[in-house]
């Protein structure tokens, strides 16, 4: 399996100070439960301060990437230290105690009763029975015991929240009340900023207590620094937030199950998940199409409304205390959000457990290939010259004994030529291929970038890859758990002011892929001057830092204007364009840039050959989430946003723009000098 990483951080202890606090984030690329801490001073280890121990991360073969990890924020929750000290009993004893306590007479609870949302999933959270909600309410002690010993659930008070959004990347859903969000914003703005950055990268935040008539939506937008929605404002009370539909409520909710045996397979047809079995095709609900005609429910307001927040979603619930809630309402919310919002592997378009066969469709073209033609030419010349020509010349010279010298010498020359040809073809530097979407909020000077990056290095960089410390970096491995230490060596991360993947992440002459999510501040902008009264042209100034191959800008009335090949730091005017012409112009560009497997490469044949050579991997790892569709880039936040652009009904909101760029300064690249090949960058901005 993938070796656990060694993470290093430099901590400065001020002169005269006896202690200091520091947070060290350790990526969980693979299951690990051993921790070793070494402290060095001036390069020398303080052996008396070395710590070795085990970490109870509850990882097992039952860990599912399709069941959401959830965080509940509540001021009445005890700190982690208090909870572990009070409820740190053996897991087996706890399970029996929890199931027995459900029949006991509880004290008045103050913490959220999480059984409602947990029982929505047939997945067995911690081997604890929570499906029968007709039982009496549980008290706080039982709830805390449950959360302490259950995988993928956590409950924290606001004081325990992290200031770094990367600490939340393991969660798919976060629940917080409106009042707690207000208090947190006043007392700890950095924690709210971290939550805001987290939700911008694709997951979902649920804010309950938004008011009976959702009168607090404006305040929620302000607290999370969300730009006002400029779409359909026919219902001004909801400020453009999307209402759930009766169609979503009546859809059958398919709860993920671990290791469910089923005869069939998942496939993707036109971006939709379809289960094929012996009985024929059975369509399965996929991420809702936000562009589809969605009729809201009639009568009273729904229990929740939804809006996009960057790549993620914010759900506002009217109830001040929605727990435990009805399973049907939780299923309604999850169906409205769509699977890729709360399934980690779908949202990221990769798996840390299962095969990522889409690895093959985003390779750096033209590198790492065997020089077949040059080999045939050189070997043909070698055979002719070293054979009859060499024999004839030496025979005329009466020096046939020199064949013992000329033959190996000629073979060495041909081998050197092949080596030099491959060296000059691939070069000594790093080549890359990047596919990215950047959401740019100019008024707030905020941006969030989702990118898929492939690197090919003839000689691996000595310092590895370096990314900003606020970027989430995920290696996209073809077979994650089949990699051994001998494949990459020790994985080492140096996490100081930057995130340096120093060793074990990139190999020479190998296509190395990564998926990045990067919320950050940005000064990039597209300056737009509205046309004079009666005018039809927009004047724009490109301050995005790169050439704009295609640019679409909407004015205050939502009319689209189009231009192309706009150099950086230049101004130009844009003519208006109708929607159909615009779609016909952009759709071929998007289609040509779509990921595709190399020509003549058969993924199925490769998979079959690999399953024969590595039977252990297939027998152990294919069982995890076996009832779920295979990992694919189709469901990722990156591809979902790009797929929307080619939709027949796609329409930019007023005061927005779409730019297909030559490069993207907003994308964090792991190497300072990299030559991009066949990259594709999109910037969607608000001015």
N, C-alpha and C positions, 0 to 999 in steps of 0.2 A: 504494500500500500504506500501512499504518498508519505514521505517522512515528515514528521512534525517540524515546524519551523523553529529556528532559534531567533528570538527577537531581542534586540539590544537597544537600550535607551540610556543616554547620558543624563545623569541627575546631578545637579549642582547643589551642594550643601553650603549655604553662606557661612562665612567665617563667624565663629561664636555661636552658631545655631546648633542645637542638639538634635533636631529632627526636621524633616521636610516631607511634604506630600507630593506624590507623583502618580500618574495613571499610565499604565503600560497596556496597550491593546494588543491582543494576540489573535491573528486571523485563524479561523478554524477551517483550513483547507481540507483537513482529514481528521478522523476521530483520534483523540488523544486524551489521556487522563493522568499523565505524569507531568509534574512541574519541577523544574530545577532553577533556582535563583542563585546567581553568582554576583558578588559585589566586588568591584575592582577600584582601587585608589591609586592614581598615578601609574596605571598599567599593571599593578600587582594585586592579585586576588586576596581578599580578606577571608581566609578559609573558615575562620570561626563564625562567619556570618552566612555561610552557604546554607541554603535550604533545599531539601529534597522532600517531596511529598506527592500524594495522589490527589487528584481533583475529581470530585463526584459530579461529572457532567451528564450522567445518566444516558450516555450515548449507547445505543445498541443497534442491532440489525433492524429494529423496529422503527428507527428514526425515519420520519417521513418528511419529504420536501413539499408534499402537496397538502399537508395539514398546517394551518397557520400558527405561527408563534405569536402569542398575544401578551401585551403589557397593560396592566391596569394601574392607573395612577390615582392614589387616594391618600389624603392627608392623615387618615386614621390608621393607615398601615404602619406596622413597626419597621424599623430599619432592618437591613439584612443581618447585621450582627446579632440583634436581639432575637430575630426570628430563628436563625440557625441555632442559637443557644437554647431557645425554648422548645423548638420543634424538631431538632436534629435527631430523630429516632430512626431505627432501622426501617428501610422501606417496606419490607414484608409485614412487619408489625403495624406500620402505619396504615397500610391498605386495609387490613382487617379492622383496625380501629375506626377508620373513616366510614367504611360501609356499615359498621355497627352504630356509629353516632348519628347516622341519618334517621334512625328510628327513636333517638333519644329526645328529651325535651330540651330545646336549645335556649340559650339566653338571647336577649334582643340583639340582632346583628347590626353592625354599623358599616361593615365592609361590603363591597359588591359581591353578590351571590353569583359566582361565575358559572354555575352549573347550566344555566340556560344556553349560553353561547357554546359551552363545551359540549353539551349534549346534542348540538346541531350536527356534530361529526360522529360518524360511527367508529372512527379511529379511537383506539383505546388509550386515552391519556393516562399514562401511569398505572394501568391495570386497576383503575378505580371506577366503580359503578356510579355513573351520574345520569343515566338515561331516564330514570323514573322520576319526573318532577312532581309527581303527586305526593311524594313523601314530604314530611314536615321540613320547614326551613332549617338550615344548619346555622350554628353559631359561628362567631368570628374565629375561634380557636380551630374549629374543624376546617374552615375555609383556608386558613393560613397553613395548617398542616398539609392540606391537599396541594396547595400551590408550591410549598417547599419541596415536595417529593414528586412533582409531576413534570415531565418533559414539556418544553415549549410553552410554559405559562410562567408569568412573573407578576408580582404586585409590589409597587414601591411607593413610598411617600415622596413628595416633591423634593425634599432635601437630599434624597439619594439619587436623583436624576443626574445624568452626565452632562457636561458642557460641550462634548464633542459628538456630533451626529453619528460618527462611525460606531459609537457604542450601541446604537439602536439598529444597526444593519441586520441583526439576527431576528428582528421582529417584523411581522407582516401587518399586524393591527395594533394600534395603541388607543386606549379608551381614557378619556379625561372629561371631567365636567366643565361647564362654562365658567363657573365660579372659581374652580381650581386653576383654570387657565388664566383668568384675570389676576388672581393672587400671584401666580407664578411669574407673569409678565411684569408685575410691579416689584417683586422681590428678587427675581433672578432672570433678567432679560437674556442672558447667555444660554440658559436652559431652553427658553422658548425658541431662540434662534436655532439651536440644535434640533429641536423637534420640527421646526419649519423646514430646515434643510433636509431632514429625513423624509418628510412627506413629499417634498418636491422630487425625490428620486424614484417614486413609483408606488410605495405602499399606501396604506389608508389610515387616517386618523379619524376617530369617532368622537365628536364633541356632543355630549348630552346636556340637557337643560337649556336648549336654545330658545325656549319660550313656546307657549301654547300656539301662537300664531307665527312662530319663527321670527319674532321681532328682534332677535339678537344676531341675526346673520351679518349685519354690517359690522358689528363689534367683533365677531369672529374673524371676518375678513381682515379687519384692522390689526387684530392681535397676531394673526399669522402672516401679515404683510402680503395678502392676496390682492391682486389687481381686480377691480370690479369687472364683472362679466358684462360684455357689450353685445350679447346676443339678443334673443327674444325677451323683452322686458314687459310683456303683456301683463304678467302678474308681478307688479312692483313689490309686493310684500316679500316675495321669494328672491328678488334681485337676480333673476336669471338662473337660480339654482334648479337643477333638474329634479322633477318629481318621479318617484317610482311608478311603474305602470301595473295595471291589472295583469298584463301578459307575463311580467316578471314574477308576479305573485303566484300565478297558476302553474308556472313551469315546475317540472319535477326536479327537485334538488338532488344531485348525485353526490353524496358525501364520499370523500376519499377513504379508502380502506387499505391497510397494509397487507400485502401478500394475498390479495383476493384472486383466486384461480378463476379464470374465465377463458373460454375458447373463442378467440378472436383477436383483433388488433385495432389500434387507433391509427387513423390516417388523417391527413389534412386536405380538405377540398375547398378551394377558394377562401382560405383563411379560416375555415370552420373545422372543428373537431368532429369526426364521424367515426362511430364504432362499427366495425364490420364483423359480423359473426355468422353462424350457420343459418340464422333466420333472416339474413339480409341486412340492409343498412338501417342503422338507428341513429338519427341525428342527436347530438348532445349539445346542451346549451353552452355557448362559448361567450367570450367577452362581448357585451352588448355593443352594437354599432351605434355610436353616439350621433351619427348622422341620419339614422333611420327615423321615420315618422313614429314618434312614441306618444301615444295618447295617455295623459295623466288620469288618475282615478277620479271618479266623479264624487260629488258630495263634499264631505269634510276633508281637511288637509290630511296628508299621509303622516305616518309616525316619524318619517325622516325625509331629508332631501340631500342631494349630492351635487358636488361641483368638482371640477378638475383643479388641481394645484400642482402646476408643473407637469411632471409625468405621473403624479399620484392623485389621490382623491381625498376630499374632506367630506365626511358625513355629519350632518347636523341632526340630532334627534330632539324632538320637542319635549319629551318626558324629562323631568328633573332627575329621575332615578329609574332607568329602564331595566334593572336587574331584579330577578333572574330573567324576566321576559318570556314571551312565548317563542317556542322553537320556530314556528311558522314565520314570525316576524324577522327573526335572525336569518332564516333561510332567504326571506324576501330581500333583505339588505345585501346578503352575499351574492345572490343572483343578479341583483341590479348592478353591483360593482363589477361582476365578471370574475371568472376564475383567475385570470392573470394578475388581478389586484391583490389576492391573498394567498396565492400559491407561489412560494419563493422561486421554484425552478422555472415556472412559466414566466414570471415577471422579469427574470434575468436572462431567460433564454439559454440556460445551461444547468447542468446537474453536477453536484459533487459526489453523487452515488452511482449514477448510471452512465451509459455510453452517450457521448455527445457526437453522434455521427455527422451532424452539420458542421463539424470542424472542417470538413473538406471543401465547403463552398465559399470560404473566404481566405484563400491562400495568396501569397505574394506571387504574381505571375512571372514566369520566365526565369526563376532562380531554382537552384537545387536539382535541376534536371540533368540526367546523364547526357554527355555530348555525343549522341548517337551518330549524327551525320559526320562530324569531324572524326569520330573514331573509325567509321567505315572508310573514309578517305585516307586517313593516315595509315590504317592497317593494310589497305590495298597497296598504297605506295611502298610500305615496309616490305610486304610480301614480294613485290616485283623487284625492288631495289636489292633487298638483302638476299634474294634467291638467285634467279637467272642472271641479273645484271652484275651482282657481286661476284658470282661464280665466273662469269665470262671475263670480267675485267681482271680478276686475280689470275685466271687461267692464262690470259694473254701475257700477264706480267710474270708467269711462272712462280706465283707466290700463294698457292692455294692454302698453305698452312696458316695464312693470315685470316682465314675464315673463323678460326678460334677467337680472333679479336674483333673482327668487323661485325659478326652476328650479335654478340651481346652488347657491343657498343651501339649498334643500330637500334636494338630493342630499348636500350636506355634512353636514346635520343627521342624515340617515338613516345615513350612513357612520359618523359619530361615535357614534350610538346602538349600531350593531352592534359597533364597537370596544369601547365601554364595557361592553356586555353580555358580550362574550368575556372582558374583563379582570376583571370582577366574578365571572364564573363560574369561571375558573381561579385567580383570586387572584394575589397578588404573591409569596407564599411558596412553599415546596417541599412537594409532596405525595409520598408514598411508599407502596409496597406491599412487604411483607416476608414471606417464607416461611422459617421457621427450625426447626431442631431443635437443642436443647442437651442434651448429655449431662453431667450434674452428679454429681460424686463428692464428696458432702458430707464423709465422714470425712477425705479427703485435701485438701479445699477446692480441688479442681481442676475445671475445666469445659472443654469444647470445643464450639464452636458452628459449625454449617454453615448458611449462609443464602443465599437468592437475593433480591436487592434491586433494586427499580425506582424511579427518581426522575423526577419531572416538575417542572420549575421554569419558571414563567412568565418569570422573569428569572434567569439562572444566577447562583449565589452568587459573589461577587467572590473569595472565598478557595477556591473549589472544594469538594472533599470532604476530610474529615479523618478518618482511622481510626487505631486504636492501632498502634504500630510493630511489634507482634508478629502482626498479622493479614495473611493472604495475600489480596490483592484482585485479582480477575480481571475485566476488562471482558468482558461478554457481548455481542459485536457480531453483528448479523444476517449481514453479509458482511465478515469481518475484513479481508481483503486488498484490498477495494475502496474503503476509506476513504482519502481524501487529506488532506494538510495543510490544504487549504481547508475541509474539512468541520468539523474541530475546532480548527484552529490548532495551535500548537506544544504538545506534551505535556510538561508540567513537573511533576516530583515533588520536593518539599522534604522530605527525610528526616532530621529531627533527633530530638526526643523523640517526635514523632508522625509519621505517614505522611500528608503533605498532598499530595493530588492537586490541585495548584493550578490548572492550566489544561489544556485539551484533553481532558477526560474527561466533562464534562457541558455540554450545550448548552441554550439557552433553548427552551421549548416543544417538547421532544423527550423521548421515553421512553428513559432511559439505564439500562441494566441492568448488574448486577455479581454475581459469585459470591464469597462470602467463607468462609474457614476461619480460625477464631480460637480457639486454645488459650489459656487464661488462668486465673489464680487467681480464686476466687469465694468470697464470704462468704454468698451466698444459701443458704437452707435451708428445709426443711419439717420442723418439729418434730413428732414422732409419739410418742404415749404409748400403749403396748400396753394392751389391755383387761384388766381384772381377771379373775381366775380365774372362768370361767363366763360372763363378759361377751361381748358380740358387737359392741360399738362401739369404734372407734378414735377417739381424741381427737387432732386435728391443729391446729397453729398455722402460719398462712401467713406465712413470712418470705422469700418469693420476690420480693417487691417489685412485685407486680402482681396483679390480680384473676384468680382461677382459674375459668374457665368450666366446666371438667370436671376432676375429680380422681379418680384410681384409686390406691389404696395397698394393698400386700400386707403382711400381718403376718408374724410369725416363722414361721408354718406355711404361708405362701404363700396364705392366704385373701384374696380381693380385697374391698376396701371402696370405696364410691363416694359422691361428693358433687359439688355444682355451685354456681356463683355464690358463691365464697368470697372475700370482700374481703381486700385486703392487710392484714397486721398484725391479723388476727382469728383466733379459735379456733372450731372446730366439731367435731361428732362425725360419724363416717361409719358408715353401715350396711353390712353385708356384702351382696354381690351375686354371683349365680352367673355363670359364664363366658358362657353364651349370651345372657343378658339384657344383660350388659356389651357384648358384640359388637354386638348389635342397637341399643344406645344410641350407641356411638361410630362405627359404620360410616357412618351417614348424615352425621354431622358431617365425617368425613374426605372423603367423596365430594363433599359440597357445596363444600369448600375446594380441590378439585383444580384444577390449572391448566387453562385452557380458552381457545381462540381467541375473539376477539370475534365476536359474532353476525353472521352473514351474510358473514364473511370467509373467502375461499377461498385457502388457502396455495398450492395448486398453480397457480392462475391468476397469482398474484403472482410465483411463481418463473418461470413461463414468460415473463411480460413482462420480468422482470429479465434473464433469459438472452438475450433479444433485444437489450436496451439495453446490456448489458455482456458481450459474447461473450468478451473476453479473460479475464475472471475465471473463467468457466465452463470454458474450454479449458485453463487453466493449473492451477487449484486443485481442480477436481473429480477430477483424476487422482490426487492424493495420497490414499493409503489408500482407493482406490476399491473394494477388495474388502471393506471393513469397513462395518458398519452406520452409518447417518448419526448425527451427534451428536444426542442427545436427553437431556432431563432425567430420563427414566425410569431410566437407569443410574447416576445420580449417587448419592453417599453420602447426600445429603439425601432424595431420593425413595425410595431403597431402604429406608431406615429407616422412613419414613412408610408405605410399602406393607406392611411387616411388621406394623404396628399393626392393619391391617384383616384380617389373615389369620385364618382360622377357628381355627388352632392356636396363635395368639399367647398367651403367658402370661408375665406379669411374674414375675421371680424373687422369692423372699422378701426383705423389707426394701427393696423398690423402689417407685417411684411414677411415674405418668404424669400430666402436667398439660397441658391445653390452656388457654392463657392469653390474656388480652386484649391484653397487650403483653409484651415480653420485655426486661427490663433487661440480660440477658446478651448481647444482640445489639449489636454495634458498628454504630452508624448514622453515616453520613458527614456529616450536617448536624445542628447542635445543635437546631434547631427544624424538625420535619417532621411533617406531619399524615398519619397512616397511614390507608389505605383498603383494606378487604377483606384485611387481613393475616391470617396464620395462624402461630401460634407453639406449639411443643410443647417441653416440658421432660421428659426422662426422667432420673430421679435415683435415687441410692442413699443411704439414710440410716443 
